[in-house]
Amino acid sequence: MIKTKEIVNPNSIVIATSTLYPGWDPGPHIDSSITIRGNLALETIKEAVSDSYQVVLVDGGSSQDFIAKAKSLGAHVLSQEEKGMSPGRRQAFKEASILPNAKVICWLEPEKISIIKDCLPNVIFPILTGKADVVVPKRDDDSFSTYPDYQAKFEKRANNLWNRILKKHKLLPQESEDLDVWFGPKFFRNDPKILSLFLARYHLAESKPEFYKNINPEDWANSTFLPIVAALKEGCRVKSITVSYKHPQEQTKLEQNSIFFRKKRFLQFKSIISITAEFVKSLENNPKTIIRRAL
């Protein structure tokens, strides 16, 4: 049997990510969130480059020490042009798309080193062989066991509701397995049509209910959730691939009892689910939707 890794040109794979680690330094320090996350990001870059993947990193304001270290490891580092999570991701997608020989763009949060170590290149093989346009990696039970307890429970619930919305509106077949969209990583073919779905930008109408006061599509939904819905609507081949991902235990320990991260998860849930529902309305030309596409 031919192993996947033996027939994939790793240089055709671009790891696209974004970073923000102000105050990170290479010296002795306490185990702060920035230190832990910054160190994991550097490990991810080092692993990806050693495997001959191209790495595009859009930085939103990390320390000069971090930026210098990322460059020394071989990442293409760019300063973020517009503040916000989705703007940084779109910039990374654009830059990745123009790199020589780029066939697959792999978005992942920079701390997810196990994606590089344990999941590539098998997970993007369907794209390279013309069997998929977009791949949404899916965690197995062992993967979820490496997360903080509350996060695993929360993300399973969020995935279930998100997929129910799509199935109710016939964007996903009832019998299809759920997409693990809350995992984070999204991989797609470097094709102008598909790229345009990931670069699309949406905002909420100025006259919106109070419920949406602190909700902004540019936080999470625009760059990695709504493109999946749009791809399904456009008839793109969106495939779920189960992976044996292992969440960094340093990060699990940091977040297990953190009130800050629990509040963040709740806001993510409220924001992404409500915006997805509004986006589905817009795809059905429902005049009551409050989401708009930016020109």
C-alpha positions in Angstrom: 0.0 0.0 0.0 1.3 3.5 -0.9 1.5 5.8 2.1 -0.2 9.1 1.7 2.8 11.0 2.9 4.9 9.5 0.1 2.8 10.9 -2.7 2.0 14.4 -1.3 4.3 17.3 -2.2 4.4 19.1 1.2 5.5 22.3 -0.5 2.0 22.5 -2.1 0.5 22.8 1.4 0.3 26.2 3.0 -0.3 26.5 6.8 -2.1 29.8 7.3 -2.5 31.3 10.8 -2.6 34.5 12.8 -0.9 35.4 16.1 -1.1 38.0 18.9 1.4 37.5 21.7 2.3 40.9 23.1 5.0 40.7 25.8 6.2 37.3 24.8 9.9 36.9 25.5 12.4 34.0 25.2 13.8 34.3 28.7 12.7 32.8 32.1 9.1 33.7 33.0 5.9 32.5 34.6 3.5 30.2 32.8 1.2 33.0 31.6 -1.4 32.5 28.8 0.8 34.5 26.4 3.9 32.5 27.2 2.2 29.1 26.9 0.4 30.0 23.7 3.3 31.7 22.1 5.6 28.8 22.8 3.1 26.4 21.3 2.8 28.6 18.2 6.6 28.5 17.7 6.6 24.7 18.1 3.8 24.5 15.4 5.9 26.7 13.0 9.0 24.7 13.6 7.2 21.3 13.0 5.5 22.6 9.9 8.6 24.0 8.3 10.6 20.8 9.2 8.0 18.9 7.3 8.5 21.2 4.3 5.1 22.9 4.5 4.9 26.6 3.7 3.8 28.8 6.7 2.0 32.2 6.4 1.7 34.0 9.7 -0.3 37.3 10.0 0.7 39.0 13.3 -1.5 41.5 15.1 0.9 42.9 17.6 3.2 40.3 19.1 6.5 41.2 20.7 9.5 41.8 18.4 11.2 38.8 20.1 8.3 36.5 19.0 8.2 37.9 15.5 12.0 37.5 15.1 11.8 33.9 16.4 8.9 33.0 14.0 10.9 34.4 11.0 14.0 32.6 12.1 12.0 29.3 12.0 11.0 29.9 8.4 7.5 31.4 8.6 6.4 34.1 6.1 5.4 36.8 8.7 3.3 39.8 7.8 2.0 42.6 10.0 -1.8 42.6 10.3 -3.4 45.4 8.2 -6.8 45.5 9.9 -7.7 44.7 13.5 -9.9 41.8 14.3 -9.8 38.0 14.1 -11.5 37.6 10.8 -9.6 40.4 9.0 -6.3 38.7 10.1 -7.5 35.3 8.8 -8.6 36.7 5.5 -5.2 38.4 5.1 -3.5 35.1 5.8 -5.7 33.3 3.2 -4.9 35.9 0.6 -1.1 35.7 1.2 -1.2 31.9 1.2 -3.1 31.8 -2.1 -0.3 33.6 -4.0 2.6 31.5 -2.7 4.4 29.4 -5.4 2.9 25.9 -5.9 0.2 26.5 -3.2 -2.6 23.9 -3.8 -4.2 23.6 -0.4 -4.7 26.3 2.2 -4.8 25.0 5.8 -6.2 27.4 8.4 -5.5 26.5 12.0 -5.0 28.2 15.3 -1.3 28.4 15.8 -1.3 26.5 19.1 -2.7 23.3 17.5 0.6 21.6 16.9 -1.0 18.1 16.9 -2.6 19.0 13.5 0.8 19.1 12.0 2.3 16.2 13.9 -0.7 13.8 13.8 -3.2 14.8 11.2 -1.5 16.1 8.0 -1.1 15.1 5.2 -3.9 12.4 5.3 -6.6 15.0 6.2 -6.0 17.0 3.0 -5.5 14.1 0.7 -9.1 14.2 -0.6 -8.5 17.8 -1.8 -5.2 16.9 -3.5 -6.9 13.9 -5.3 -9.9 16.0 -6.5 -12.4 14.3 -4.2 -13.1 17.3 -2.0 -13.0 21.1 -2.2 -13.2 21.8 1.6 -12.2 19.5 4.5 -13.5 20.1 8.0 -11.4 17.9 10.4 -13.4 16.0 13.0 -12.2 15.1 16.5 -12.7 11.6 17.8 -13.7 10.7 21.4 -10.0 10.4 22.4 -9.4 13.9 21.0 -12.2 15.4 23.1 -10.8 13.7 26.2 -7.7 15.9 26.0 -9.7 19.1 26.4 -11.0 20.8 29.5 -14.2 19.0 30.5 -16.5 22.0 30.1 -15.0 22.9 26.7 -15.6 19.4 25.3 -19.2 19.4 26.5 -19.8 22.9 25.2 -18.3 22.3 21.8 -20.2 19.0 21.3 -23.5 20.9 22.1 -22.6 23.8 19.8 -21.7 21.5 16.9 -25.0 19.6 17.3 -27.1 22.8 17.2 -25.1 24.3 14.3 -25.6 21.2 12.2 -29.3 20.9 13.1 -29.8 24.4 11.7 -28.1 23.4 8.4 -30.0 20.2 8.1 -33.3 21.9 8.9 -32.7 24.2 6.0 -31.5 21.4 3.7 -28.0 22.7 3.4 -26.8 19.4 4.8 -28.5 16.0 4.1 -30.3 14.6 7.2 -28.3 11.4 7.0 -24.9 13.1 6.7 -22.5 13.1 9.7 -22.1 16.3 11.6 -19.3 18.7 10.7 -17.0 19.5 13.7 -17.0 23.2 12.8 -16.2 24.2 16.4 -12.8 22.4 16.2 -11.3 25.4 14.3 -9.1 24.1 11.5 -10.5 24.4 8.0 -8.7 23.3 4.8 -9.6 24.2 1.3 -8.5 24.0 -2.3 -6.6 27.0 -3.6 -9.2 27.9 -6.2 -10.5 31.5 -6.9 -14.1 30.4 -6.4 -13.5 28.7 -3.1 -11.1 31.3 -1.9 -13.8 34.0 -2.5 -16.1 32.2 -0.1 -13.5 32.5 2.7 -12.7 36.1 1.9 -16.4 37.2 1.9 -17.2 39.7 4.6 -20.6 40.2 6.4 -21.9 42.7 8.9 -25.1 43.2 10.8 -27.6 45.9 10.0 -27.4 49.1 12.1 -31.0 48.6 13.2 -30.8 45.3 15.0 -32.3 43.8 18.2 -30.7 44.4 21.6 -29.7 40.7 21.6 -27.1 41.4 19.0 -25.5 44.4 20.8 -22.1 42.6 21.5 -22.2 40.3 18.5 -19.9 41.0 15.5 -19.5 38.6 12.5 -15.9 39.7 12.3 -15.0 38.0 15.6 -15.4 34.3 14.6 -18.2 33.6 12.1 -17.0 35.5 9.0 -13.7 33.7 8.2 -14.2 30.1 9.3 -18.0 29.3 9.9 -20.0 31.2 7.3 -17.6 30.1 4.4 -18.6 26.4 5.2 -22.3 27.3 4.9 -21.7 29.2 1.7 -19.7 26.3 0.3 -22.5 23.9 0.9 -25.0 26.3 -0.6 -22.8 26.6 -3.7 -22.6 22.8 -4.1 -18.9 22.5 -3.2 -17.7 19.2 -1.9 -17.3 19.6 1.8 -15.9 16.5 3.5 -15.5 15.6 7.1 -12.3 13.7 8.0 -11.9 12.2 11.5 -8.5 12.9 13.0 -6.6 11.8 16.1 -5.9 15.3 17.4 -4.4 15.8 20.9 -5.0 19.2 22.5 -1.9 20.7 24.2 -2.0 19.7 27.9 -0.4 23.0 28.9 -3.4 24.8 27.4 -5.9 22.4 28.9 -4.4 23.0 32.3 -4.4 26.7 31.8 -8.1 26.9 30.8 -9.6 24.1 32.9 -10.7 26.4 35.8 -10.6 29.8 34.0 -13.7 32.0 34.3 -12.3 34.1 31.4 -12.3 31.2 29.0 -15.7 29.9 30.1 -17.2 33.4 29.4 -15.4 33.4 26.0 -16.9 30.0 25.1 -20.4 31.3 25.9 -19.9 34.4 23.8 -18.7 32.3 20.9 -21.7 30.1 21.1 -24.2 33.0 21.2 -22.4 34.9 18.4 -21.7 32.0 16.0 -25.1 30.3 16.3 -27.1 33.5 16.0 -25.1 34.8 13.0 -25.3 31.4 11.3 -29.1 31.5 11.6 -29.2 35.0 10.1 -26.9 34.0 7.3 -29.1 31.0 6.4 -32.0 33.4 6.3 -30.1 35.6 3.8 -29.4 32.5 1.6 -33.1 31.9 1.5 -33.7 35.6 0.6 -35.7 36.1 3.8 -36.3 39.9 4.1 -36.2 39.6 7.9 -32.5 38.8 8.1 -30.3 41.4 9.6 -27.0 40.2 8.0 -25.5 42.1 5.1 -22.6 41.3 2.7 -20.0 44.1 2.7 -19.3 45.5 -0.8 
